[in-house]
Amino acid sequence: MQSLRYTNILQRLNYSPKINLKFKINSVSLNKVRNFSTQSQSQSQSQSQSQRVIPETILKIGRFNHVAIAVPDLVQSTSLYRDILGAKVSQPLSLPEHGVTTVFIELENTKLELLHPLGDKSPISNFLNKNPKGGIHHICIEVDDIYIALDHLKANGIVVLDEKPKIGAHGKPVIFIHPKSVNGVLLELEQK
């Protein structure tokens, strides 16, 4: 009876043994049966498919940090969030290296970053030319080590906009990943 139940389990797992093996159901766990079955199937499949190499260390992204919104009028947008929506807002901070002036809006679980162009070559100017009323510019996620992240991304063919990290609005190193590499979203990675 147990041998019959075991055979039924193997059939449901699409396992067809080359040798007729008889096991007692209580001597082999179902996980071992599944692993054995999966290994047998995958061995035959892997012979026809190219092997995928999995790196020893994989970049692990961390906490969501903020959403950045490009705005045509920083004073008006700051007033909207502070005076009408009741949010806590920071003082404006100019970042000439990035070509922006930023204001952070503190939320209970994250932040919003208002971005306004600073200087003639600001990337935010280009964004606002295409989106005159403003809009979401990028999202930011934290990483443990920005330099390891940069090397890992480049080694895996991810298009990174910065050759080396720059200091961001939080005083921490940041890099940006091109939207073509991350589903159409400009992604900022920031050192924890």
N, C-alpha and C positions, 0 to 999 in steps of 0.2 A: 504494500500500500504506500509506504513512504517512498519507495523507489519510483512508483508511478507519479506521485506528486512532484518529486524532483524532476522527472522527465517533463512534466507539464510546465514547470517553471522555466526549464531550459528552452522549451519550444516557444514560450511567450517572449523570451529574450532573443529569439531568432538564432539560437545557438544550435548548430548541427555538428556534433563531434565526429572526428574522423575515426576515433576508436570508441567502442561501446564501453563506457565507464559506468560502474555502479557505485553509488555513494549512499550512505545513510544520510537522510536529510538533516539530522541533528549534528552531524559531524562536520558539515560545511556550512558556513554562514551564507546568507543570501547575497551579502556584499561581495564575498569572494567569488560567488557564481557570476554576479554582474561584472565584476572586474575581469574575470577570466573570459567571459563572453565578449566584453568590450575590447579587450586586448586582442582576442582572436580576430574580430572583425576589423579592428583598426590596423592590424599588421598587414592584412591583405590590401586594405585601402591605401596604406602609406607606401606600399611598393609602387603604386601607380601615380602617387602624388609627390610633389617635391616636399622635402622636409622643411618645416618652419623652425627657425632658430629663435629661441626665447632667451633674451639677455639675462645674465645673472642678477643684475640690479635693474629695477624698473623705476622710473621717476614716479613718485607718488605725490599727487597734488593734495593740498590741505584745505583749509577753511576758505569759504567764500568771503572776500573782503569788501568789495563794493561794485556798484554799477555806476559808470561815468556817463553823464548827460551833457552834450554840447548845447550851450545856450547862447542866443544872440545878445541878450541883455542880462549881465550878471547881477546887477543891482535889483532889477525887477524879479528875477528868478529867486534870488536869496530872500527877498521880501515875501514872495509867495509861500515858500516853505517855512519861514520863521513866523510871519505875522498872520497868515491865513490858515496854514496847516499846523501851526504850533510846534514845529520841530526845532531842535537845538542846532544851530548852524555855527560854523567856525568863521574866523576872520578870513578875508581873501589872502591867498598866498600866491605870489608870482614865482613861476619856475621858468626862467629864460632858456635853460637847456632843453626844455620840452616845448617851449613856445606857447605856454598856457598860464592862465591865472585860475586857481582852483578855490572852491568853497566846499567844505564837507558838511553834509547833513547827517547828523547822528540819528539812527533809528534803533529800535530796541534790539534787533537781531543782526543788523548790518549797517552800511553807510551808503549814501548817494554822494557822488562827486560831481559838482557842477564845473564844467570846463568852458572857459572863455578865451578867445585868441589873444595872444601876447606877441606883438611883433609882426613884421610883414611875412615871415616864412612859417607862420604857425600852421600845423596840420589841421587845427580846428577851423581855421579860415576856409580851407578847402572843403571840409565837411559841411560847414554852414552855407557855403555857396551852393552845394547840392541839396541841402536841407535847411532852407532859410528860417524855419521856425524852431530848429534844433532837433534833438533826438538822442537816442541811446548811441553812444560812441563806442564803448567797450565795457567788458566785465573784467574783474580782477580776482585772482585766486592766489592764495599763498603757497609757497613751497619752502621746504626746510633749508635748501642750499641753492641759491640762484645760479651759482657757477656750475655746479653739477647739472642742474636743470638745463642750462644753456648748452653745455657739451653734449648731453644726452639727446636733446632735441636736434641739434645739428647732425649728430651721428646717425639719426634716424630719418634724415631728409626733410625735417620740418623747417619751413621758411620762417626765420626769425628776423625781425626788422632791425635789431641792434646787434652789432658785432661784440659789444661788451655791455654789461649792465650800467644803467645810469641811476643816479639817486632820484627817487620819486618824491611825491608830496608828503609821505610819512617819514622821510629821512632814511628810507631803506632802499637797497638796490632793486631795480625792476628791469624787465625786458618785455617786449611785445612780440607776439606771434602773429604772423600774417593771416588774415581771414581765410585765404585760400587753403591753409593747412588745418583750419579748425572750423569747418562747416559754415563759413561765411561770417564768423564773429571775430572781431578784433579782441584778442585775449592778452591781458597783462598778467604776468607772473611777478609776485612780490616776495622778497625774502621775509620769512617769519620774524 
